[in-house]
Every structure is written in structure tokens, then in C-alpha cells.
Amino acid sequence: MTILVISGEQCGKIWVAGEGWLPEFDHKSPVQKDFLKWYQQWLNHAMDTVDKWQS
């Protein structure tokens, strides 16, 4: 499960469920993902999946 924090110190950051709640990091840098970065990656993956279905 993935959550978006909407208030407080972590507002706009993405956390994932694992062994407790863990911040999600970008694979290319040690920076915690914010919503826009997460959404862009999610949307790109979704579009790739649609393209595969249509092929």
C-alpha cells in the first residue's frame, strides 16, 4: 500500500507499507519521493501497460 501524507512535516511525501511504514525513495537519488515524482512514474508505467495491451 502507498500513502500520500497530506499535512505536517512530511506533507506531499510518499510512504509505503512494508515492515512498518517506510519512506519511498527515488531509485536515482537518496531523495524521498514527493507526490509529483511518484505520480509521473506511476503514469508512465500505466501508459506503458496500455501500449503493451494494444500491441
MARZAMI-850901 format. One line per 8 residues: number of its first residue (from 1); their letters; for each residue x, y, z of N, C-alpha, C, O. Coordinates in nm, 4 decimals, m for minus. Each point is the difference from the previous one (the first is absolute). Layout:
NUM	A	X:Y:Z:X:Y:Z:X:Y:Z:X:Y:Z  ...
This chain:
1	MTILVISG	0.0844:m0.1157:0.0000:m0.0844:0.1157:0.0000:0.0902:0.1237:0.0000:0.1050:0.0019:0.0643  m0.1467:0.0981:m0.1354:0.0726:0.1263:m0.0087:m0.0897:0.1114:0.0513:m0.1188:0.0044:m0.0323  0.1754:0.0861:0.1124:m0.0797:0.1124:0.0487:0.0691:0.1320:m0.0314:0.1223:0.0074:m0.0117  m0.2022:0.0939:m0.0013:0.0466:0.1374:m0.0166:m0.0300:0.0738:0.1290:m0.1151:0.0043:0.0435  0.2167:0.0535:0.0179:m0.0190:0.0787:0.1212:m0.0538:0.1366:m0.0411:0.0554:0.0651:m0.0886  m0.1633:m0.0221:0.1531:m0.0649:0.1247:m0.0427:0.0144:0.1146:0.0996:m0.0470:0.1106:m0.0268  0.1107:m0.1344:0.1404:0.0222:0.1104:0.0935:0.1242:m0.0283:0.0840:0.0486:m0.1129:0.0061  0.0010:0.2173:0.0579:0.1143:m0.0151:0.0894:0.1331:0.0057:m0.0710:0.0098:0.0398:m0.1161
9	EQCGKIWV	0.0917:m0.0805:0.1885:0.1386:0.0078:m0.0473:0.0245:m0.0786:m0.1289:0.0824:0.0405:m0.0821  m0.1519:m0.1509:0.0636:0.0182:m0.0861:m0.1176:m0.1036:0.0269:m0.1096:m0.0164:m0.0816:m0.0906  m0.0519:0.1929:0.0980:m0.1031:0.0340:m0.0984:0.0545:m0.0103:m0.1428:0.1044:0.0564:m0.0326  m0.1785:m0.1305:m0.0523:0.0397:m0.0160:m0.1392:0.0944:m0.1153:m0.0253:0.0367:m0.0249:m0.1149  0.0038:m0.0461:0.2187:0.0934:m0.1116:m0.0145:m0.0762:m0.1317:m0.0088:m0.1125:m0.0121:0.0484  0.1770:m0.0867:m0.1117:m0.0570:m0.1327:m0.0211:0.0632:m0.0987:0.0986:0.1217:m0.0017:0.0186  m0.2065:m0.0800:0.0439:0.0438:m0.1063:0.0902:m0.0631:m0.1312:m0.0476:m0.1091:m0.0003:m0.0572  0.1788:m0.1109:0.0814:m0.0500:m0.1309:m0.0407:m0.0044:m0.0942:0.1201:0.0803:0.0112:0.0926
17	AGEGWLPE	m0.1757:m0.1042:m0.0961:m0.0121:m0.1001:0.1056:0.0975:m0.1128:m0.0276:0.0096:m0.0487:m0.1126  0.0608:0.0084:0.2132:0.0924:m0.1126:m0.0088:0.0096:m0.0579:0.1399:m0.1004:m0.0435:0.0563  0.2182:0.0425:m0.0007:0.0191:m0.0345:0.1414:m0.0245:0.1279:0.0788:0.0925:0.0575:0.0573  m0.2161:m0.0143:m0.0549:m0.0348:0.1314:0.0533:m0.0114:0.0966:m0.1177:m0.0040:m0.0429:m0.1153  m0.0012:0.1705:0.1432:m0.0065:0.0999:m0.1080:0.1390:0.0500:m0.0310:0.0748:0.0383:0.0900  m0.0396:m0.0386:m0.2194:0.1324:0.0427:m0.0437:m0.0129:0.1087:m0.1059:m0.0895:m0.0060:m0.0843  0.1784:0.1056:0.0880:m0.0030:0.1011:m0.1052:0.0404:m0.0626:m0.1326:0.0836:m0.0903:m0.0032  m0.1423:0.1376:m0.1062:0.0369:m0.0502:m0.1323:0.1030:0.0951:m0.0599:m0.0192:0.1215:m0.0028
25	FDHKSPVQ	0.1285:m0.1796:m0.0448:0.1080:0.0786:m0.0570:0.0072:m0.0193:m0.1498:m0.0388:m0.1040:m0.0532  0.0891:0.2057:m0.0135:0.0260:m0.0070:m0.1426:0.1178:m0.0949:m0.0207:0.0959:0.0033:0.0772  m0.1016:m0.0865:m0.1789:0.1074:m0.0962:m0.0263:0.1296:0.0680:m0.0418:0.1076:m0.0583:0.0135  m0.1164:0.1799:m0.0636:0.1173:0.0690:m0.0535:0.0657:0.0953:0.0991:0.1084:0.0518:m0.0268  m0.1725:m0.0280:0.1406:0.0585:0.0922:0.0979:m0.0519:m0.0356:0.1390:m0.0996:m0.0710:0.0132  0.1670:0.1202:0.0898:m0.0433:m0.0297:0.1363:m0.1119:0.0912:0.0511:m0.0209:0.0113:0.1208  m0.0495:0.0526:m0.2115:m0.1057:0.0936:0.0368:m0.1337:m0.0729:0.0080:m0.0361:m0.0759:m0.0900  m0.0368:0.1000:0.1989:m0.1321:m0.0615:0.0152:m0.0933:0.0525:m0.1083:0.0003:0.1191:m0.0311
33	KDFLKWYQ	m0.0811:m0.2101:m0.0268:m0.0919:0.0388:m0.1070:m0.1094:0.0919:0.0515:m0.0558:m0.0199:0.1079  0.0270:0.1211:m0.1887:m0.1170:0.0812:0.0270:m0.1113:m0.0465:m0.0934:0.0221:m0.0846:m0.0866  m0.1404:0.1397:0.1045:m0.1160:m0.0472:m0.0753:0.0189:0.0124:m0.1503:m0.0300:m0.0941:m0.0735  0.0793:0.2082:0.0261:0.0107:0.0192:m0.1452:0.0967:m0.0984:m0.0638:m0.0272:m0.0505:m0.1090  0.1389:0.0222:0.1739:0.0955:m0.0978:m0.0527:m0.0626:m0.1395:m0.0014:0.0122:m0.0730:m0.0983  m0.0792:0.0365:0.2077:m0.0656:m0.1303:0.0075:m0.1073:m0.0127:m0.1073:m0.0081:m0.1023:m0.0680  m0.0742:0.2057:0.0524:m0.1099:m0.0043:m0.0968:0.0531:m0.0088:m0.1423:m0.0559:m0.0734:m0.0815  0.1611:0.1454:0.0498:0.0593:m0.0060:m0.1333:0.0476:m0.1417:m0.0309:m0.0234:m0.0507:m0.1097
41	QWLNHAMD	0.0899:m0.0132:0.2056:0.0473:m0.1366:m0.0220:m0.1171:m0.0978:m0.0111:0.0034:m0.0911:m0.0828  m0.1061:0.1088:0.1649:m0.1179:m0.0856:m0.0065:m0.0693:0.0141:m0.1357:m0.0376:m0.1000:m0.0611  0.0205:0.2234:0.0142:m0.0666:0.0258:m0.1264:0.0793:m0.0576:m0.1170:m0.0587:m0.0575:m0.0917  0.1903:0.0719:0.0936:0.0834:m0.0579:m0.1055:m0.0156:m0.1520:m0.0038:m0.0101:m0.0590:m0.1076  0.0083:m0.0035:0.2240:m0.0175:m0.1456:0.0064:m0.1381:m0.0394:m0.0532:m0.0126:m0.0973:m0.0744  m0.0899:0.1725:0.1124:m0.1356:m0.0297:m0.0472:m0.0096:0.0135:m0.1518:m0.0630:m0.0829:m0.0657  0.1241:0.1852:0.0105:m0.0035:0.0199:m0.1450:0.0764:m0.1095:m0.0726:m0.0431:m0.0444:m0.1064  0.1547:0.0003:0.1609:0.0745:m0.1124:m0.0589:m0.0856:m0.1253:m0.0010:0.0013:m0.0749:m0.0976
49	TVDKWQS	m0.0757:0.0510:0.2048:m0.0870:m0.1166:0.0081:m0.1107:0.0065:m0.1057:m0.0304:m0.1007:m0.0640  m0.0290:0.2167:0.0457:m0.1042:0.0179:m0.1018:0.0585:m0.0261:m0.1387:m0.0623:m0.0669:m0.0825  0.1812:0.1192:0.0574:0.0651:m0.0220:m0.1297:0.0222:m0.1480:m0.0264:m0.0184:m0.0459:m0.1127  0.0577:m0.0297:0.2150:0.0217:m0.1442:m0.0154:m0.1306:m0.0723:m0.0318:m0.0008:m0.0923:m0.0815  m0.1086:0.1325:0.1441:m0.1308:m0.0611:m0.0263:m0.0462:0.0253:m0.1422:m0.0631:m0.0857:m0.0619  0.0953:0.2052:0.0096:m0.0454:0.0367:m0.1342:0.0864:m0.0596:m0.1091:m0.0404:m0.0020:m0.1162  0.1577:m0.0463:0.1509:0.0911:m0.0579:m0.1007:m0.0382:m0.1416:m0.0358:0.0662:m0.0627:m0.0827
